[in-house]
Amino acid sequence: MFSNDPTLHMICGKIAAGKSTLCAELAQAPGHVHLSEDAWLAALYGEEMSSLQDYVRYAARLRAVVGPHVAALLREGVSVVLDFQANTRQARDWMRGILDESGAAHVMHVLDVPDEVCLARLAARNAAGGHEFAPSEAQFREISRYFTVPMPEEGFAIQWHD
C-alpha cells in the first residue's frame, strides 16, 4: 500500500462507513499528513451548515484552497491522506485535478459497507457525541442517493475495503 513516492490517499464510502478511521490509520505511516474535511468545515463554518446545500457551498470553498495546497505538499514529497469524501464523480474530478497538478502516485480507498452497518455505526456515533457532524438517518439516506463508486474509466488505482 505504501511506497517511497509521495502518494495521495483518497477515500470513498458512505457516512459512517469508517472513512475517518481508515484515514487515521493510513496517516500513521511516516511522511504522511492527514487532512480532514469534517474538521476543517466544522472549524470554519460549523453552525452555518444546516443543510446539504450548505455543505456543497462550503465544501467547494474549502476545496478551492485545499486543492493547490495538497498538490504542493505532494510535489514536495509529502504523502497526503485526504479525508474528503470521494463519493461523487464531481468530488473525484476535483481529486483528479490534484493528481494532474502534482504528478503524484495515488490510491483510491473504497469502503464497501452495507447501509445497515453504516446506520448502526451512525446511531452509535451520534449517541456518543464527539463527531463534528451528527446526521440523522433521513440525512444519511438523502446524501447516500448521490453516492457512486469510482468507475474504471475514471482511471483510479482502487483498493477495496469491506
C-alpha positions in Angstrom: 0.0 0.0 0.0 2.9 2.4 0.8 5.8 3.4 -1.4 8.6 5.9 -1.2 6.9 8.1 -3.8 4.6 10.8 -2.4 1.1 9.4 -2.6 -2.4 10.9 -2.5 -4.7 8.6 -0.5 -8.4 9.3 -1.3 -11.4 7.8 0.4 -14.8 6.7 -0.9 -17.6 5.4 1.4 -20.9 6.3 2.8 -21.4 8.2 6.1 -20.1 6.1 9.0 -18.5 3.5 6.7 -15.2 4.0 8.5 -13.6 6.6 6.3 -12.1 8.7 9.0 -10.9 5.6 11.0 -9.1 4.3 7.9 -7.6 7.7 7.2 -6.3 7.9 10.8 -4.6 4.5 10.3 -3.1 5.5 6.9 -1.8 8.7 8.3 0.3 6.8 10.9 2.8 6.0 8.1 6.0 8.1 8.1 5.8 11.1 5.8 2.0 11.2 5.7 -0.2 14.2 6.5 -3.9 13.8 7.3 -6.3 16.5 6.2 -9.9 16.1 7.4 -12.8 17.8 5.6 -15.1 17.4 8.6 -12.6 19.1 10.9 -12.0 22.0 8.6 -15.7 22.5 7.8 -16.7 22.4 11.4 -14.0 24.9 12.4 -14.6 27.3 9.6 -18.4 27.0 9.1 -19.8 24.9 12.0 -23.2 26.3 12.9 -23.7 27.8 9.4 -24.0 24.3 8.0 -27.6 23.1 8.4 -28.4 21.6 5.0 -26.9 19.6 2.2 -26.8 22.8 0.1 -24.8 24.5 2.9 -22.3 21.6 2.8 -22.0 21.8 -1.0 -21.3 25.5 -0.9 -18.8 25.5 2.0 -17.1 22.3 0.8 -16.5 24.0 -2.6 -14.8 27.0 -0.9 -12.7 24.6 1.1 -11.6 22.6 -1.9 -10.6 25.8 -3.7 -8.0 26.4 -1.0 -7.0 22.9 -0.1 -6.5 21.5 -3.6 -3.5 23.6 -4.5 -2.1 23.1 -1.0 -2.3 19.3 -1.3 -0.7 19.4 -4.8 2.2 21.5 -3.3 2.6 19.0 -0.4 2.8 16.1 -2.9 5.3 17.9 -5.1 7.5 18.4 -2.0 7.5 14.7 -1.3 4.8 14.6 1.4 2.1 11.9 1.1 -1.4 13.1 1.9 -4.3 11.2 3.4 -7.2 13.2 2.1 -10.1 12.6 4.4 -12.5 14.3 2.0 -15.4 12.3 0.5 -14.8 10.9 -2.9 -18.4 9.7 -3.2 -19.4 11.6 -6.3 -17.9 11.9 -9.7 -17.6 15.7 -9.1 -15.6 15.2 -5.9 -13.3 12.6 -7.7 -12.8 15.0 -10.6 -11.5 17.6 -8.1 -9.1 15.0 -6.8 -8.1 14.0 -10.3 -7.1 17.7 -10.8 -4.8 17.5 -7.7 -3.2 14.4 -9.2 -2.8 16.0 -12.6 -1.2 19.1 -11.0 1.1 17.1 -8.7 2.0 14.1 -10.7 1.8 12.0 -7.5 1.0 8.4 -7.1 -2.4 7.6 -5.7 -4.7 5.1 -4.1 -8.5 5.4 -4.0 -9.7 3.5 -0.9 -13.3 2.4 -1.4 -15.2 1.2 1.7 -17.9 -1.3 0.7 -20.1 -1.3 3.8 -23.8 -2.2 3.8 -26.2 0.6 4.7 -27.4 -1.3 7.8 -23.9 -1.3 9.2 -23.4 2.4 8.4 -26.7 3.3 10.1 -25.8 1.3 13.2 -22.4 3.0 13.4 -24.0 6.4 12.8 -26.5 5.9 15.6 -23.7 4.9 18.0 -21.5 7.8 16.9 -24.4 10.3 17.2 -25.2 8.9 20.7 -21.6 9.1 21.8 -21.2 12.7 20.5 -17.8 14.0 19.8 -18.0 13.9 16.0 -18.1 17.2 14.2 -21.4 16.4 12.5 -24.3 14.2 13.5 -26.6 13.5 10.5 -29.9 11.8 11.0 -31.0 8.6 9.3 -33.0 10.7 6.9 -30.0 12.8 6.1 -27.9 9.6 5.6 -30.5 8.4 3.1 -30.7 11.7 1.3 -26.9 12.0 1.0 -26.5 8.4 0.0 -28.7 9.0 -3.1 -25.7 10.8 -4.6 -23.1 8.1 -3.7 -21.4 6.4 -6.7 -18.4 4.2 -6.7 -15.5 5.1 -8.9 -15.8 3.6 -12.4 -12.8 2.1 -14.3 -12.8 4.9 -16.9 -12.0 7.4 -14.1 -8.6 5.8 -14.0 -8.0 5.5 -10.3 -5.9 2.7 -8.6 -8.6 1.3 -6.3 -8.1 -0.6 -3.1 -11.4 -2.1 -1.8 -12.1 -2.4 1.9 -15.1 -4.2 3.4 
